[in-house]
Amino acid sequence: MSHTTPAGVNPPRPTQGEPPAVREPAHVPVAHVVRGGVIEGVHHGSVVVLAADGSVEFRAGDIEAAFYPRSALKPVQAVGLLRAGLPPLDSESLALTAASHSGEERHLATARRILDAAGLTEGDLRNVPDLPYDPAVRDEWIRAGRGPSRLAQNCSGKHAAMLMTARARGWSLENYLDPGHPLQGEIASTVEELTGQGIARVTVDGCGAPLFAVSLHGLTRAVARIATAAPGTDEGRVAHAMREHPEMVSGSGRDVARLMRAVPGLLAKDGFEGVQIAALPDGRAVGVKIADGADRARMPVAAAALARCGIAPEILAGFDRTPVIGGGQEVGTLRAAGALAPFFAPSAGSVQPASSAQGEPGASSVA
């Protein structure tokens, strides 16, 4: 792995494999919502855990089917931007390049700083206008009489960096989101190199940028390669920025930022439709896809997967479950189920598995 690569030298690029198959994923139950000792809801999904040597240590569901990583792909896209010629950025700005930010003022100010450095303005952005992602920030924004803006949209850091790269390379700005644009071609090449597989499909993400279908296994392999990269490499620079500024990658109080602060050296990124990736500096990594896209199951399942990587339960406490509320009191819990469940002690109100059943509960403030 890139541990042995000299600092400042990008590691050999992985060999590209075949694209993953486009099919209906064979997801399995990965989380239970338990209320009053009865399984009220079941979330299906797929999970992969990689060992430090890159081998698959644990799998559940279908980790090889093509899927869209959504914003969990942003660390890979950030590496692609550096390879494409993104000019030097301070660590905060580079972290925002890989962000799904909350729309806090520091996020907006940093996006403006990237645009200013390139001689550009918010008017040059082509992402969709939106309100801030964080509910409290959004409410304050609305009270102030402010409407949707491109800068407030959670992907504005990535888009600002895309524009900055295009300007530095002398490429056209107006169509920088076109999949045929040279910038997007460079990013697609990086996606294939780091995942080790071809891209199965190309579509449009919520923000308007091209989105590439890979497998959950390939995505997790890519984040492991970023997490293990030597300092000074493009991958290493992205990893350092994200670890140093997790709140820039997400936002104050967001679960991904808290998880990165809680686990030394962890690199983590979430994505819409129930996607979560995380990787440790030694290459151990996890990938999670919740089939129904439910965000509430994403972190508890990811925490159970991280427990399989050897992360201590006390560190993962608070991430591994979400109370189920009834009448203002906790009456159950949402936690990981199936083969992931034994890595945590049973909680009050949990349902014990039958001999071959999918185990005990799994997570989100559920009312």
Secondary structure as UniProt FT lines:
FT   HELIX           2..4
FT   TURN            7..8
FT   STRAND          28..35
FT   TURN            36..37
FT   STRAND          38..50
FT   TURN            52..53
FT   STRAND          56..60
FT   STRAND          65..67
FT   HELIX           70..73
FT   HELIX           74..84
FT   HELIX           91..97
FT   HELIX           105..117
FT   TURN            118..119
FT   HELIX           122..124
FT   HELIX           135..143
FT   TURN            144..145
FT   TURN            150..152
FT   TURN            154..155
FT   HELIX           156..169
FT   TURN            174..177
FT   TURN            179..180
FT   HELIX           182..195
FT   STRAND          202..204
FT   TURN            206..207
FT   STRAND          210..212
FT   STRAND          214..215
FT   HELIX           216..227
FT   TURN            231..232
FT   HELIX           234..244
FT   HELIX           246..249
FT   TURN            252..253
FT   HELIX           255..262
FT   TURN            264..265
FT   STRAND          267..271
FT   TURN            272..274
FT   STRAND          275..279
FT   TURN            281..282
FT   STRAND          285..290
FT   TURN            291..292
FT   HELIX           295..308
FT   TURN            309..310
FT   HELIX           313..316
FT   TURN            317..319
FT   STRAND          321..326
FT   TURN            327..328
FT   STRAND          329..336
FT   HELIX           338..343
FT   TURN            348..349
FT   TURN            355..356
//
